């Protein structure tokens, strides 16, 4: 501690403190706050000069830095990172261990599809007139049902592939009946001179006599007697041509008669001839339909389809003129249509089995029925999207579809198949520095592995160092 300053301008000698190591000075120092001209006396021998304030701050900073260094060394030693001993081994990486297994890999690919009844087909309605009745969309129709009414006359559905192209009924032809004797020649066609039919001197045929005697004069005469019958007075002649019915023949007749018999109207032979027996059956059918019993089927009276149909959206309204666009229909069997990429459609072979996954996740077995031949460009004209081909898939078990009539579905098909191969999860593969892939063993070694088929999160692997049952680590 320093003493009090006196008025004499001299500094009292400080008292020695404990451990100061200095001797008390007997010389007076300069007065605090004196002018610059005051001359300080040198300290006596054997005493240390007074420290400047700047040097005190430098020493404090060095002591703080030394303390920090000592603390860091202590921390390093506590962590085991320093010292002259051998460094411990790094702990192994965390990761799960898998086993190399031998199994069969199957490549499965999924594509999007649409469930429905297929595209609407225009009904070939050939009736002319005004539409007076239409069925509801979604209704089903079978053989003998009325599809629509035109001028209040029913247009009936029948089964077949040959369209209606002509009226069906008995044909008529004109023939001359046989009378048992030749018809007389027309006048002037025979009887000329030189005819030898009973005439010895060239007299006219047909009743001429040679050397006849005139009863009045007794002289012979040479006269021609005309025996040609008089012209008709308008009465009908048995020799006039008559119209007789003849059977109409054709494959369309066979198709129609097959339907007529299936509806229960028989009494004729189902063949390619429309006979009088067919005509009588047609009249009975027309009576049941409530139409005139003509025995003939008009061009617009029936429409043929391959089987039961489901009515689509009508193309006309009541009161409009009938035509080919009056009605549309589809089949009654639900199917799936996939617009498959034309570059990846090799899987779609007729008869190939697939799995159809419904919107509720239930799988249903399906089968490829047909593949379209006309590719369709993607909408919007995207240049990097390949064209597509329509693939139709049938579902044999319609009951498995439930009440679902339409909606998006997923189609899963099987591609490549590899049997009895070594497999590991794809996540177990590691990229090697020298290139390729490999597996890491639990002890940290790496073994090379050639990859094959990838399927369902697994990959086929092979290599001289790989064997069934060996362990590998999935890297983290």
HELIX and SHEET records of a PDB file:
HELIX    1   1 UNK A   53  UNK A   79  1                                  27    
HELIX    2   2 UNK A  251  UNK A  262  1                                  12    
HELIX    3   3 UNK A  276  UNK A  289  1                                  14    
HELIX    4   4 UNK A  398  UNK A  401  5                                   4    
HELIX    5   5 UNK A  426  UNK A  428  5                                   3    
SHEET    1   A 2 UNK A  97  UNK A  99  0                                        
SHEET    2   A 2 UNK A 471  UNK A 473 -1                                        
SHEET    1   B10 UNK A 430  UNK A 431  0                                        
SHEET    2   B10 UNK A 437  UNK A 440 -1                                        
SHEET    3   B10 UNK A 446  UNK A 455 -1                                        
SHEET    4   B10 UNK A 458  UNK A 462 -1                                        
SHEET    5   B10 UNK A 407  UNK A 425 -1                                        
SHEET    6   B10 UNK A 101  UNK A 116 -1                                        
SHEET    7   B10 UNK A 335  UNK A 341 -1                                        
SHEET    8   B10 UNK A 388  UNK A 394 -1                                        
SHEET    9   B10 UNK A 363  UNK A 371 -1                                        
SHEET   10   B10 UNK A 353  UNK A 357 -1                                        
SHEET    1   C 4 UNK A 121  UNK A 122  0                                        
SHEET    2   C 4 UNK A 328  UNK A 331 -1                                        
SHEET    3   C 4 UNK A 309  UNK A 311 -1                                        
SHEET    4   C 4 UNK A 140  UNK A 141 -1                                        
SHEET    1   D 4 UNK A 131  UNK A 134  0                                        
SHEET    2   D 4 UNK A 146  UNK A 150 -1                                        
SHEET    3   D 4 UNK A 153  UNK A 159 -1                                        
SHEET    4   D 4 UNK A 302  UNK A 305  1                                        
SHEET    1   E 2 UNK A 171  UNK A 175  0                                        
SHEET    2   E 2 UNK A 242  UNK A 246 -1                                        
SHEET    1   F 2 UNK A 212  UNK A 213  0                                        
SHEET    2   F 2 UNK A 220  UNK A 221 -1                                        
SHEET    1   G 2 UNK A 248  UNK A 249  0                                        
SHEET    2   G 2 UNK A 273  UNK A 274 -1                                        
END                                                                             
